Amino acid sequence: MKKIAVVILNWNGIQLLEQFLPSVVQYSPEASIYVADNASTDDSVSFVEKHFPTIKIVKNTGNYGFAKGYNEALQHIDAEIYALVNSDIEVTENWLNPILETFENEPKTAIIQPKLLDLKNKEYFEYAGAAGGFIDKYGYPYCRGRIFETIEKDNGQYNDAREITWASGACFFIRSKVYHELKGFDADFFAHQEEIDVCWRAKNKGHQIKYNPDSVVYHVGGATLKQGNPKKTFLNFRNSLLMLVKNLPKESLYWVLLTRMLLDGVAGIHFVFQGKFSHCWAIIKAHFAFYSLFSKTYKKRDNFQSKQYYTLKSIVIDYYVKNGKVFVK
């Protein structure tokens, strides 16, 4: 058994596998490589079997999305470290060694993210995770290198390895024992923000999440669900609320949740003024879906929720009112 398993979740992504698997195979001699297939109806599985016979395939019985898809597949994969890698990731030479060294030297570190750059514009960070993620008091996620729609050029300003709040699911390293201790991702999320939730739960249990700039990967972003898709809006708004219910400290749960829901209403009005009516409707549907899942989600709360979960009171105010377009160290 190799210490690390690179696991690529796939659903009808034969073109992405054709484009990106070669770099993973070429630059991952330290790893066992798996494709976890979510019951694809294209020729993904036969393509991998024919062209990449060293890659192992785990076949899920349905399209379970990101969260349950990985939960199902990782039951069948034995390794100390899981590297969960999107099918639209191009890796680089020596991308695994810095990660393995960090895990080896830092026993409290449970989750790591590499530097995430944009494949289409390699001098810039990529939206999905950039140089590591944080959240504000109301659960809004942002990154070093990306705040809302403002994406920074990589000038080496974030070349310091440091603790972060959440690691991007686009390229997500986690100790297998921690993954199973946390019971994996929350399958109710289906996709989007499940990695923030699992990182938050990990921190509540005393684990550390790190960013390592010595490991570099390139991400297409939005290859499976485009940024402007109303379904993505629905999942992001619903899952943000679910995440808050699960992880906020009890004394601030309801007022922070109410504030966030009011801010969602503002976002919906903003979509209307932009003529994006389908996105406003997606927010409304997200709230009704949240109401239906509230009781079930509340029961998932752990016994301890850290009060030190945020690094900034309001990224919305900083960005839109104070014009804070870049991360402040």
Secondary structure, DSSP 8 states (H G I E B T S, - for coil): --SEEEEEEESS-HHHHHHHHHHHHHT-TTEEEEEEE---SSSHHHHHHHH-TTSEEEE-SS--HHHHHHHHHHTT---SEEEEE-TTEEE-TT-SHHHHHHHHH-TTEEEEEEEEEETTEEEEE-TTTTT-EEEBTT--EEETTEETTEE-B-SSTT-S-EEESB--TTEEEEEHHHHHHTTSS-GGG-SSSHHHHHHHHHHHTT-EEEEEEEEEEEE--SSSS-TT-HHHHHHHHHHHHHHHHHHS-GGGHHHHHHHHHHHHHHHHHHHHHTT-HHHHHHHHHHHHHHHHHHHHHHTT--S---S---SBS-HHHHHHTS---S---
